[in-house]
Amino acid sequence: MEVNATQENEMRRELGLLDGTMLVAGSMIGSGIFIVSSDIVRNVGSAGWLIFVWAITGAITLVAALSYGELSSMFPKAGGQYVYLKAAYGRLVAFLYGWSFFMVIQTGTIAAVGVAFAKFSAYLFPEIGENNIILATGLVNITAAQLLAISTIVLLTWLNTRGVKNGKIAQTTLTIVKILSLGGLVVLGLTSGFNSEIWEANWHEAWTMMSWSALTETAAPVTGTAIIAGLVSAMVGSIFSSDAWNNVTFIAGEIRNPKRNVGLSLFLGVLVVTIIYLSANLMYLATMSLKEIAFAPSDRVAIVAAQKIFGPVGTTVIAVMVMISTFGCNNGLILSGARVYYTMAKDGLFFNRAGELNRNEVPGWGLWVQCVWASILCLTGRYGDLLNYVIFVVLIFYALTIGAVFILRKKYPGMERPYKAIGYPVVPFLYIITAISICIGLLLYQPTYTWPGFVVIVLGIPVFLIWNKGPKQ
């Protein structure tokens, strides 16, 4: 492998610092912040632990982003995490990441976010809901919601095949709108919607971990290993709600001054989202009791909060916000994902056509193959399960990538590093320990979230052996 960080000269460097930051924030903020706090409260049961789960997730995500900044400054080219893993561990590990990325991580997220868009659209237009079955077959039922999700994926894919400039305008605009909307909701919730009695009651036993029973809708204290199990289970939702922050590294080949702007975009984007997420959860605690958060209908805790603030119109307010949020999130995921397949194809580890640029100087074929597979996942109805299954794998690859900082410092000590990981070696090491600890916790307490991920990885090995026979670059 060539280790000098030569820049891709085939792609247009159209994206600046603001665009990169908005891609990070926009890819992170989907529908999770509007939903997953219900499940977190059911697992940890108190205000203090709810905020702790979101705070620790934000902290480890920020640490990872700071470490990725060093790697991005060394390899300011398309492909991001795939490129870093290849430099540190070789082609097999890099391919297994790219394989998981295409099969489930990126495309499964695109499918899930697309369906979330459709579900909340049904609040405004009930005829496009999940209950409207368009075609019933022996294997699957195709609903109006699935067709709407696929339509949005196709539309955003087409938009991004028209050039990175179109994608960046949509991404930056939608992300600014969603940040301002969420910020406005938080401010109103903490002012006009603030209920002092609920707030005080929620914080009365802030650090007593509880487990809420779905059958009785009551909470009971937990102790011992049940505390660890509760935390691990709770973090499944917060980690996925905070994921996709690394998408900006995939498009480094199209960012101006990438040695500076990629790392800075990572830091600023993650910081903004972490503040928003913590503020949103404080708003939930200011407007709703813990029981109301834990058992919000369909876990849509933000709708209950908005109804407290705005009255009956609150449902419409949140529906519109989630539609904007998920639409913008998917634009960022679609825009960045194809750049990984582009780099893999250049290495002879993916379909050759995915390594070609169209007349608009973007990987158009890669965008469309991503669109097709994400649409198929929409139709299976299993995209949500797939996302749960790969959280273990996602954390492993994050830990491996942070480990690449240590490996590459020894492997290429003289390589230019315009930006260095803050707090090295302590801070990156703490991230690796934390990620591994969560993985061990998942193995012990949530095994259904672990073994299917291994299956995805193992299935990639024979595929690698086939593709690796091709030309290597």
C-alpha positions in Angstrom: 0.0 0.0 0.0 1.1 3.5 -0.8 1.2 5.4 2.5 1.8 8.9 1.4 -1.4 10.8 1.8 -1.8 11.8 -1.8 -5.1 13.5 -2.4 -7.8 12.2 -4.8 -7.6 14.4 -7.8 -10.6 12.9 -9.7 -13.2 14.4 -7.3 -14.1 18.0 -6.9 -13.2 19.5 -3.6 -16.5 21.3 -3.1 -17.0 21.0 0.6 -15.8 23.5 3.3 -15.7 23.4 7.1 -19.4 24.3 7.5 -20.5 21.6 5.0 -18.3 19.0 6.8 -19.7 19.9 10.2 -23.2 19.8 9.0 -22.6 16.4 7.5 -21.4 15.1 10.8 -24.3 16.6 12.8 -26.9 15.8 10.1 -25.8 12.1 9.8 -26.0 11.7 13.5 -29.4 13.3 14.2 -32.1 11.0 12.8 -35.1 9.7 14.7 -33.3 8.3 17.7 -33.3 11.3 19.9 -37.1 11.4 19.5 -37.6 7.8 20.6 -34.9 5.9 22.4 -35.0 7.7 25.7 -38.1 5.6 26.5 -36.1 2.4 26.3 -33.2 3.9 28.2 -35.5 4.9 31.1 -37.0 1.4 31.2 -33.5 0.0 31.6 -32.0 2.5 34.1 -35.1 4.0 35.6 -33.9 7.3 37.0 -33.1 10.8 35.8 -29.4 10.7 36.8 -28.7 7.5 35.0 -30.6 8.7 31.9 -28.4 11.7 31.6 -25.3 9.6 32.5 -26.0 7.2 29.6 -26.3 10.1 27.1 -23.3 11.9 28.6 -21.0 8.8 28.5 -22.1 8.1 25.0 -21.3 11.7 23.9 -18.0 11.6 25.7 -16.7 8.4 24.1 -18.0 9.6 20.7 -16.1 12.8 21.1 -13.0 10.9 22.1 -13.3 8.7 19.0 -13.8 11.8 16.8 -10.7 13.5 18.2 -8.7 10.3 17.4 -10.1 10.0 13.9 -8.9 13.6 13.4 -5.3 12.3 13.4 -6.1 9.5 10.9 -8.0 11.8 8.6 -5.1 14.3 8.5 -2.8 11.4 7.5 -5.1 10.0 4.8 -7.1 13.0 3.4 -8.8 10.9 0.8 -12.1 9.1 0.0 -12.8 6.0 2.0 -12.2 7.2 5.5 -12.3 4.3 8.1 -11.8 1.7 5.4 -8.5 3.4 4.4 -7.3 3.7 8.0 -8.0 0.0 8.7 -6.2 -1.0 5.6 -3.1 1.0 6.5 -3.0 -0.5 10.0 -4.2 -4.0 9.6 -4.2 -4.9 5.9 -6.7 -5.8 3.2 -8.7 -8.4 5.0 -9.7 -6.4 8.1 -10.4 -3.4 5.8 -12.6 -5.5 3.5 -14.6 -7.0 6.4 -15.4 -3.5 7.6 -16.4 -2.5 4.1 -18.4 -5.7 3.7 -20.3 -5.1 6.9 -20.7 -1.4 6.0 -22.4 -2.3 2.7 -24.4 -5.3 3.8 -25.9 -3.8 7.0 -24.3 -0.8 8.7 -24.8 1.9 6.1 -27.6 0.4 4.0 -29.5 -0.9 7.1 -29.3 2.6 8.6 -30.5 4.2 5.4 -33.5 1.7 5.3 -34.3 2.3 9.0 -34.1 6.1 8.7 -36.2 6.0 5.5 -39.0 4.0 7.2 -38.8 6.3 10.3 -39.5 9.2 7.8 -42.5 7.3 6.5 -43.9 6.4 10.0 -43.9 10.0 11.1 -45.3 11.2 7.8 -48.3 9.0 8.5 -49.2 11.3 11.4 -50.0 13.9 8.7 -51.1 11.5 6.0 -52.6 8.3 7.5 -53.0 6.7 4.1 -49.3 6.2 3.8 -48.9 4.4 7.1 -47.7 0.9 7.9 -51.2 -0.5 8.1 -51.9 0.3 4.5 -50.8 -2.9 2.8 -50.3 -2.4 -0.9 -49.3 -5.9 -1.8 -49.5 -9.1 0.3 -47.4 -12.0 -0.7 -46.5 -15.3 1.0 -43.2 -13.9 2.1 -43.6 -10.2 2.8 -46.3 -7.5 3.0 -45.4 -4.4 1.1 -46.9 -1.3 2.8 -47.4 2.3 1.8 -44.8 3.3 4.4 -42.2 1.0 2.8 -42.9 2.4 -0.7 -42.6 6.0 0.6 -39.3 5.1 2.4 -37.9 3.6 -0.9 -39.1 6.7 -2.8 -37.2 9.0 -0.6 -34.1 6.9 -0.9 -34.3 6.9 -4.6 -34.9 10.6 -4.7 -31.9 11.4 -2.5 -29.7 9.0 -4.5 -30.7 10.7 -7.7 -30.0 14.1 -6.2 -26.5 13.0 -5.1 -25.7 11.5 -8.5 -26.1 15.1 -9.9 -22.9 16.2 -8.2 -21.6 16.7 -4.7 -22.6 20.4 -4.7 -26.3 19.5 -4.9 -25.9 17.0 -2.0 -24.0 19.5 0.1 -26.6 22.3 -0.3 -29.4 19.9 0.7 -27.4 18.5 3.6 -26.3 21.9 5.1 -29.7 23.4 4.7 -31.6 20.5 6.2 -29.2 20.2 9.1 -29.3 23.8 10.0 -33.1 23.6 10.0 -33.2 20.5 12.2 -30.7 22.0 14.7 -32.7 25.2 15.0 -35.9 23.2 15.3 -34.6 20.9 18.0 -33.0 23.9 19.8 -36.3 25.7 19.7 -38.2 22.7 21.1 -35.6 22.4 23.9 -35.8 26.1 24.9 -39.6 26.0 24.9 -39.7 22.8 26.9 -37.3 24.2 29.5 -39.2 27.5 29.8 -42.9 27.5 29.0 -43.2 23.7 29.3 -41.2 23.4 32.5 -43.1 21.7 35.4 -41.2 22.2 38.7 -43.1 19.4 40.5 -42.3 16.8 37.8 -38.7 18.0 37.7 -38.2 17.7 41.4 -39.9 14.3 41.5 -37.7 13.0 38.7 -34.5 14.0 40.5 -35.6 12.9 43.9 -33.8 9.6 43.7 -31.6 10.5 40.7 -28.9 7.8 41.2 -31.1 4.9 42.3 -31.1 2.6 39.3 -34.5 1.1 38.6 -36.0 -1.3 36.1 -39.4 -0.5 34.8 -41.8 -3.5 34.1 -43.8 -3.2 30.9 -46.5 -5.4 32.4 -47.1 -3.5 35.6 -45.7 -0.1 34.6 -43.9 0.0 37.9 -40.2 0.4 38.8 -38.1 -1.7 41.2 -34.5 -1.0 42.3 -31.7 -3.1 40.8 -28.3 -4.0 42.3 -25.2 -5.9 41.5 -24.6 -7.2 38.0 -28.2 -6.0 37.0 -26.8 -2.5 37.1 -24.2 -3.4 34.4 -26.8 -5.2 32.4 -29.1 -2.2 32.6 -26.4 0.2 31.5 -25.3 -2.0 28.6 -28.9 -2.5 27.4 -29.6 1.3 27.7 -26.5 2.2 25.6 -27.7 0.2 22.6 -30.1 3.0 21.7 -27.9 6.0 22.7 -24.9 4.6 20.7 -26.9 4.1 17.5 -28.5 7.5 18.0 -24.9 8.9 18.1 -23.5 6.8 15.3 -22.6 7.9 11.7 -20.4 10.7 12.9 -17.5 9.2 11.0 -19.3 9.7 7.6 -17.4 12.8 6.9 -14.2 10.8 6.7 -15.6 8.9 3.7 -15.8 12.1 1.6 -12.4 13.5 2.5 -11.5 13.5 -1.2 -14.1 16.2 -1.7 -13.4 18.5 1.2 -11.2 21.6 0.8 -8.1 21.5 3.0 -9.0 18.1 4.4 -6.0 17.8 6.7 -7.5 20.6 8.8 -11.3 20.5 8.0 -12.1 16.8 8.4 -10.8 16.6 12.0 -12.3 20.0 12.9 -15.7 19.0 11.3 -15.6 15.8 13.4 -15.0 17.7 16.6 -17.5 20.5 16.0 -20.3 18.2 14.7 -20.1 15.7 17.5 -19.9 18.5 20.1 -23.0 20.2 18.8 -25.0 16.9 18.7 -23.9 15.9 22.2 -25.1 19.2 23.6 -28.4 18.9 21.7 -29.0 15.4 22.9 -28.2 16.2 26.6 -30.4 19.3 26.4 -33.3 17.3 24.8 -33.2 14.8 27.6 -33.2 17.5 30.2 -36.2 18.9 28.5 -38.0 15.5 28.7 -37.3 15.4 32.4 -38.7 18.9 32.8 -42.0 18.1 31.1 -42.7 14.5 31.8 -42.6 12.0 34.7 -40.2 9.1 34.4 -43.2 6.8 34.0 -44.5 8.9 31.1 -41.1 8.8 29.4 -40.7 5.0 30.0 -44.2 4.2 28.5 -44.7 6.8 25.9 -46.9 5.4 23.1 -44.7 3.5 20.6 -41.7 5.0 22.5 -42.3 8.3 20.8 -41.3 10.3 23.8 -40.8 13.6 21.9 -44.5 13.6 20.8 -45.6 13.4 24.5 -43.3 16.2 25.4 -44.5 18.3 22.5 -48.1 17.7 23.5 -47.2 19.0 26.9 -45.7 22.1 25.4 -48.0 22.9 22.4 -51.2 20.9 23.2 -52.8 18.6 20.5 -50.8 20.4 17.8 -47.6 19.0 19.3 -48.0 15.7 17.4 -47.9 17.6 14.1 -44.9 19.7 15.3 -42.8 16.6 16.1 -44.0 14.8 13.0 -42.7 17.6 10.8 -39.4 17.8 12.8 -38.7 14.1 12.4 -39.5 14.2 8.7 -37.0 17.0 8.3 -34.5 15.3 10.6 -34.7 11.8 8.9 -34.7 13.2 5.4 -31.5 15.2 6.1 -30.0 12.3 7.9 -30.5 10.0 5.0 -29.1 12.5 2.6 -25.8 12.5 4.5 -25.7 8.7 4.7 -26.4 8.3 1.0 -23.9 11.0 0.0 -21.0 9.6 2.0 -21.6 5.8 1.8 -20.8 5.4 -1.9 -17.3 6.8 -1.3 -16.3 3.7 0.7 -17.4 1.4 -2.1 -15.5 3.7 -4.6 -12.3 3.2 -2.6 -12.9 -0.6 -2.2 -13.4 -0.9 -5.9 -10.1 0.9 -6.6 -8.5 -1.8 -4.4 -10.1 -4.6 -6.4 -12.4 -5.5 -3.4 -15.8 -4.4 -4.8 -17.6 -4.2 -8.1 -15.3 -2.5 -10.6 -18.0 0.0 -11.7 -18.3 1.3 -8.2 -14.8 2.7 -8.7 -15.9 4.9 -11.6 -17.0 8.5 -11.5 -19.9 9.7 -13.6 -19.9 12.9 -15.6 -20.7 14.9 -12.5 -17.5 13.5 -10.9 -19.3 11.4 -8.2 -19.4 7.6 -7.9 -22.9 7.3 -9.5 -22.9 3.5 -9.9 -21.9 3.0 -6.2 -24.8 5.3 -5.2 -27.3 3.3 -7.2 -26.1 -0.1 -5.9 -26.3 1.2 -2.4 -29.9 2.5 -3.2 -31.0 -0.9 -4.5 -29.7 -2.9 -1.5 -31.1 -0.4 1.1 -34.5 -0.6 -0.7 -34.4 -4.4 -0.5 -33.8 -4.1 3.3 -36.8 -1.8 3.5 -39.0 -4.5 2.0 -37.7 -7.2 4.3 -39.0 -5.4 7.3 -35.9 -6.7 9.2 -33.7 -3.6 9.0 -34.3 -2.7 12.7 -33.2 -6.2 13.7 -30.1 -5.9 11.5 -29.1 -2.6 13.1 -29.4 -4.2 16.6 -27.4 -7.2 15.5 -24.4 -5.2 14.3 -23.9 -2.8 17.2 -21.3 -5.3 18.6 -19.5 -5.3 15.2 -19.7 -1.5 14.9 -18.0 -1.1 18.3 -15.3 -3.6 17.4 -14.4 -1.7 14.2 -14.4 1.6 16.1 -12.0 0.1 18.7 -9.8 -1.3 15.9 -9.7 2.1 14.2 -8.7 3.9 17.3 -6.1 1.2 17.8 -4.8 2.2 14.3 -3.6 5.5 15.8 -1.1 3.5 18.0 -0.1 1.1 15.2 0.5 3.8 12.6 2.6 5.9 15.0 4.9 2.9 15.3 4.6 1.8 11.7 5.0 5.2 10.1 6.6 7.5 12.7 7.9 10.0 10.1 4.5 10.3 8.3 3.1 13.8 8.3 0.4 14.4 11.0 -0.9 17.9 10.8 -3.3 17.0 13.6 -2.6 14.7 16.5 -5.1 12.9 18.7 -5.7 14.9 21.9 -4.5 13.2 25.1 -2.6 10.5 23.3 -2.0 7.8 24.5 -4.3 8.0 27.5 -7.5 9.3 25.9 -7.6 7.0 22.8 -6.7 4.0 25.1 -9.6 4.9 27.4 -11.9 4.8 24.4 -10.7 1.3 23.4 -11.2 0.0 27.0 -14.7 1.5 27.1 -15.7 0.1 23.8 -14.3 -3.4 24.7 -16.1 -3.2 28.0 -19.4 -2.5 26.3 -18.7 -5.4 23.9 -18.1 -7.7 26.8 -21.3 -6.5 28.4 -23.2 -7.2 25.3 -21.7 -10.7 25.1 -22.9 -11.4 28.6 -26.2 -9.6 28.8 -27.4 -9.1 25.2 -26.1 -12.2 23.3 -28.8 -11.7 20.6 -27.0 -8.5 19.7 -23.6 -10.2 19.2 -23.6 -13.6 17.4 -25.6 -12.3 14.3 -22.9 -9.7 13.9 -20.2 -12.4 13.8 -22.2 -14.2 11.1 -22.1 -11.1 8.9 -18.4 -10.8 9.4 -17.7 -14.5 8.8 -19.7 -14.5 5.6 -17.4 -11.8 4.3 -14.3 -14.0 4.5 -15.1 -16.2 1.5 -16.2 -13.2 -0.4 -12.8 -11.5 0.3 -11.0 -14.6 -0.9 -12.8 -14.4 -4.2 -12.3 -10.6 -4.7 -8.8 -10.6 -3.5 -7.7 -12.7 -6.5 -8.2 -9.5 -8.6 -5.7 -6.7 -9.2 -4.3 -5.0 -6.1 -3.4 -1.4 -5.8 
